[in-house]
Amino acid sequence: MIQVKKKKEKKIIETAVSVLVVCNSCLKEISVNVEDNNINNAVLKADMTKISKSFDLESKFSGETWSFQLCEDCLLKIIKNLKLYPSGYRENPFSQNQLTPTQKQKKFLKWREK
């Protein structure tokens, strides 16, 4: 006796979704196509920085988690208000000339003035 089994084939159709990513500071809008509908991937593709902060129990905003996106221009405006250079500043793993912390701080302060 011969048995015939029928195979069921499933076809997966991938669709790209257009997501509008907005800078929370200047309201700059960038539309990006995302295949997986993931907002984090949209933020990355739009070259925006997503910032997220979960507040501790002793905070005025206890239990809240805030998140927002910033474009590069707005992020740099915030960084220019820092007194100390951020971690990773002028650290290029491909460069032969690594700066000392004092040199980094001097370059950072000079950059801030521009």
C-alpha positions as CSV (number, residue, x, y, z in Angstrom):
1,M,0.0,0.0,0.0
2,I,1.3,3.5,-0.9
3,Q,0.5,6.5,1.3
4,V,0.6,9.9,-0.2
5,K,1.3,12.7,2.3
6,K,0.5,16.3,1.4
7,K,2.9,19.0,2.4
8,K,1.6,22.3,3.5
9,E,3.8,25.2,2.6
10,K,3.9,28.4,4.5
11,K,5.0,31.6,2.7
12,I,6.4,34.4,4.8
13,I,5.8,37.8,3.3
14,E,8.1,40.5,4.6
15,T,6.9,44.0,4.4
16,A,8.7,47.2,5.3
17,V,7.0,49.7,7.5
18,S,7.8,53.4,7.3
19,V,8.4,54.8,10.8
20,L,8.7,58.5,11.6
21,V,11.4,59.1,14.2
22,V,11.2,62.5,15.9
23,C,13.9,64.3,17.9
24,N,12.3,65.3,21.2
25,S,14.3,68.5,21.4
26,C,14.2,70.2,17.9
27,L,11.3,68.1,16.5
28,K,13.4,67.1,13.4
29,E,11.6,64.2,11.7
30,I,13.3,61.4,9.8
31,S,11.2,58.7,8.1
32,V,12.9,55.3,7.9
33,N,11.8,51.9,6.6
34,V,12.0,49.1,9.1
35,E,11.3,45.4,8.3
36,D,10.7,44.2,11.8
37,N,8.5,47.0,13.1
38,N,11.0,47.6,15.9
39,I,11.2,51.3,17.0
40,N,14.8,50.8,18.4
41,N,16.0,49.8,14.9
42,A,14.2,52.8,13.4
43,V,16.0,55.1,15.8
44,L,19.3,53.5,14.9
45,K,18.6,53.8,11.2
46,A,17.6,57.4,11.6
47,D,20.9,58.1,13.2
48,M,19.3,59.3,16.4
49,T,20.3,58.5,20.0
50,K,17.7,56.9,22.2
51,I,18.1,57.8,25.9
52,S,16.3,55.9,28.6
53,K,16.3,56.6,32.4
54,S,14.7,54.5,35.1
55,F,14.3,56.4,38.3
56,D,15.1,55.0,41.7
57,L,12.7,54.6,44.6
58,E,14.1,57.7,46.3
59,S,13.6,59.9,43.2
60,K,10.8,62.4,42.7
61,F,9.8,60.3,39.7
62,S,10.1,56.9,41.6
63,G,9.2,53.9,39.4
64,E,9.0,55.9,36.2
65,T,11.1,55.2,33.1
66,W,11.6,58.0,30.6
67,S,12.9,57.5,27.1
68,F,13.4,59.9,24.2
69,Q,15.3,60.4,21.0
70,L,17.8,63.1,20.1
71,C,19.3,63.9,16.7
72,E,23.1,64.3,16.6
73,D,22.9,68.1,16.6
74,C,20.8,68.2,19.8
75,L,22.9,65.5,21.5
76,L,26.1,67.6,20.8
77,K,24.4,70.7,22.3
78,I,23.9,68.7,25.5
79,I,27.4,67.3,25.5
80,K,28.9,70.8,25.0
81,N,27.4,71.7,28.4
82,L,29.4,69.0,30.2
83,K,32.4,70.0,32.2
84,L,34.3,66.7,31.7
85,Y,34.8,64.8,28.5
86,P,32.5,61.8,28.0
87,S,33.8,58.3,28.2
88,G,35.1,57.3,24.8
89,Y,35.9,60.8,23.7
90,R,38.9,60.8,21.3
91,E,39.4,57.0,21.9
92,N,40.0,55.6,18.4
93,P,41.1,52.0,18.6
94,F,42.8,52.3,15.1
95,S,44.9,55.3,16.1
96,Q,48.5,54.9,17.0
97,N,48.5,58.1,19.1
98,Q,46.4,57.7,22.2
99,L,45.8,60.8,24.3
100,T,46.3,61.1,28.0
101,P,43.2,62.1,30.1
102,T,44.7,65.6,30.5
103,Q,45.1,65.9,26.7
104,K,41.6,64.7,26.2
105,Q,40.2,67.2,28.6
106,K,42.1,70.1,26.9
107,K,40.8,69.0,23.5
108,F,37.3,68.6,24.8
109,L,37.2,72.1,26.4
110,K,38.6,73.6,23.1
111,W,35.9,71.7,21.1
112,R,33.2,73.0,23.4
113,E,34.2,76.6,22.6
114,K,33.5,76.2,18.9
